[in-house]
Amino acid sequence: MNKTDHRIDAEAWPLKNRPARNAAIEAQVAALLGQMSLEEKVGQVIQADLASVTPEEARDYHLGSILNGGNSAPGGNNRAAPQEFLDLVDSFFRASTDKANGRTAIPIIWGTDAVHGHNNIVGATIFPHNIGLGAARDPDLIRRIGEVTALEVRTTGMDWTFAPTLAVVRDDRWGRTYESYSEQPDIIASYAGAMVEGLQGIPGTDDFLSHDHVLATAKHFVGDGGTEGGADQGDCRASNEEMRDIHAAGYPPALDAGVQTVMASFNTWHGRKMHGCREMLSDVLVGRLGFDGFVVGDWNGHGQVEGCTVTSAAAAFNAGLDMFMAPDSWKGLYETTLQDVRAGRISEERLDEAVARILRVKIRLGLFEAMPPKERAFAGDFSLLACDDHRTIAREAVRKSLVLLKNDGVLPIRAGSRILVCGEGADNIGMQCGGWTLSWQGTDNENTDFPNGQSVFAAVEDAVANCGGSVDLAPDGNWMEKPDVAIVVFGEHPYAEFQGDRDTVDYSSDAPLQMMKNLQAEGIPVVSVFLSGRPLWVNPELNASNAFVAAFLPGSEGAGIADLLVGDMAGNPRHDYTGKLSFSWPRDPMQTPLNVGDADYQPLFAYGYGLSITDSHVPVEHDESCALEVRGSYRLADLFIAGQARGGWQLLLAEDDGKALAINGPKVASASGLISVEAKDHKAQEDTRIATWKGPASLLISGPPTDFSREVNAQMSLIVTCRVVSPPAGPVMLTLKDGDGGEVQVDISQDIRSDNDWQTVAVPLSHFVSDKLNQKAVTQPFGLYAENPWSLQIEGIRVGSWESGDTNA
């Protein structure tokens, strides 16, 4: 079926009557609409990001909502103290309720991405990401997690979270896979209502939206987990029936639980952008499913609708989007929306409808009677952040989310053993937590950023305390005294959407595998703990392990892992493994999509697999034959895309006399500040990087030795999509290096246009053919060196074919 003959059949969706409305609330909504000016109404449908607005602007433009996006925080500091967040939330609320000069003064609501706990706040309880919770098969646990999250959000004065994610992920290459509970709709359906009730309370009771609850958001409506190739913001090609029965399975339970907001999805459905799809937002969600809250957009998603821009989006609004998430585009959008209403491109009836929906939710939340945030119940009581009761629930969640894939009898580890804990994840709470933790991508977090958290190493050390055992930490795997057993903690580095999308489901880091083989060669049993946001092909690592635990992204409570790894002094288990795979595990690196019901369904571990500690399990040798072929096959396509290096490569910056520094955060500078790199929105959130030189320095892409000879022989080019922010004041050298220090430089300063427009610079790899460079062992396929000030915004770097007539080089 192609997109031209696809029709959305709204009548195929179940018809559900809208819940009865409260007459007193309706009268209040009508009264407010009668008082509000056009400017006040338009302001209500716009949400601005903290980084791009002041309290005074929120007041003057009558904004309906503020959010702190994944990388937005007081003073731009993602590690700002909870009190700083509370102070800022309070100041915006007070500004919004200022009645001077005859303002109607509608209180704002403050939204945050509390998607696995109050994860933007230092010291909060960080729960496992949804993929692990799906393995728990426990709706009551989900409800309790929602309750804890709501209470911790309330301590900072916020009243709205953009959760839960109800995506049914069908292709694990998607960078948001870990935000999904399962590849199967039944788990999502069983969890959706439970999480909404935990966050909001139970409709029809005094608990609903009470002082210890917050607004929930069902997202992303709809089809976000079904895009082709697992591409973020891509096209979902599902049929009407598949969209209804698979991808939308979580929405009826969420609506039944009284969810007050639904977030539109970035994806298209057969080419139709959801942010502008009237049939889905208005006819299905509101008309057929009976949704009675308001629809909010995603980050500038309205600008992707045909005929719209980020500052002009009448088509998206008319389709049923009630509140624009316009983080940095809000001011231009406000002015244009005013003009659209005055010109009739947006009817006053449609504007009143959207504003009424927003007001209705605010009244239900009690905002018009609420004290300023700092004066509300639980506000400023930061002792609730990761308090003992909350950590106990998180620890339980970790235990229930772990899936035992292999055990030859080495587990549980006797508490009196000498244990070596190694691997880069051994003492790394940030790696346990993954993306959407203190920042959008979750990168560059240190253990000190989690004052109430515990790493795997620290937890294992606690577990053997007073039991006669000992624990040594050796991230590199080198031990001083031979251990009885080694726990190797390894896996994916943190990421979120865009940066997390990948080409295959291969786990492509070789260092942990070599560490495991070295340990086993010394006769040391290996227990592997794999941290990942999705199932990945790890056959070599499975074969090199005596036991293998899929821990997914367990969050800040490493004790939940130690509870299962370490037994008592006699070697008996203290807890059993109960987690069952909520995603099928791939048999080979290219095996995706991989879902129950596929005609050729042959996973390595099927959906629902998971060993008990008491299971009699005879490990088998898994096929590794495609390892080398696949692990080197995709390094040379996209070296850099969506703001991040790909395929095993790493983005670095370096000064002439300093070592290279990894770029793991949204803004990184070299030691002396001669070069800095900052994430910047272009077509999507943080999908480019701006590099700024102030002196002699380099921007690099580096990785393991890779054979470029085929690409050189095929006359391919190094292709850079970029925009000059400020032109170079001297030579710009493009440099390739090999593992032995050989290098070749090419001056490309004359090939870069300085007109501030986007351009593609393609430099043939033949320019680097020299006896000074070993083409079969290239470790730096891209290096940009300059000595003089200039600035460049980079969207993509890849190796590929390029017609000579189209190149700037």
Secondary structure by P-SEA (a helix, b strand, c coil): ccccccccccccccccccccccaaaaaaaaaaaaaccaaaaaaaabbbccccccaaaaaaaccccccccccccccccccccaaaaaaaaaaaaaaaacccccccbbbbbbbccccccccccccccccccaaaaaaaccaaaaaaaaaaaaaaaaaaccccccccccccccccccccccccccccaaaaaacaaaaaaaacccccccccccccbbbbbccccccccccccccccbbbbccaaaaacccccaaaaaaaacccbbbbbcccccccccccccccccccccccccccbbbbbccccccccccccccccaaaaaacccccccccaaaaaaaaaaaaaaaccccaaaaaaaaaaaaaaaaaaccccccccccccccccccccccaaaaaaaaaaaaaaccccccccccccccccbbbbbcccccccccccccccccccccccccccccccccaaaaaaaaaccccbbbbbbccccccccccbbbbbbbbccccccccccccccccccaaaaaaaaaaaacbbbbbbbbcccccccaaaaaaccbbbccccccccaaaaaacccccccccccccccccccbbbbcccccccccccccccccccccccccccccbbbbbbccccaaaaaaaccccccccccccccccccccccccccccccccccccccccccbbbbbbbccccccbbbbbbcccccccccccbbbaaaaaaacccbbbbbccccccccbbbbbbbccccccccccccccccccccbbbbbbbcccccccccccccccccbbbbbcccbbbbbccccccccccccccc
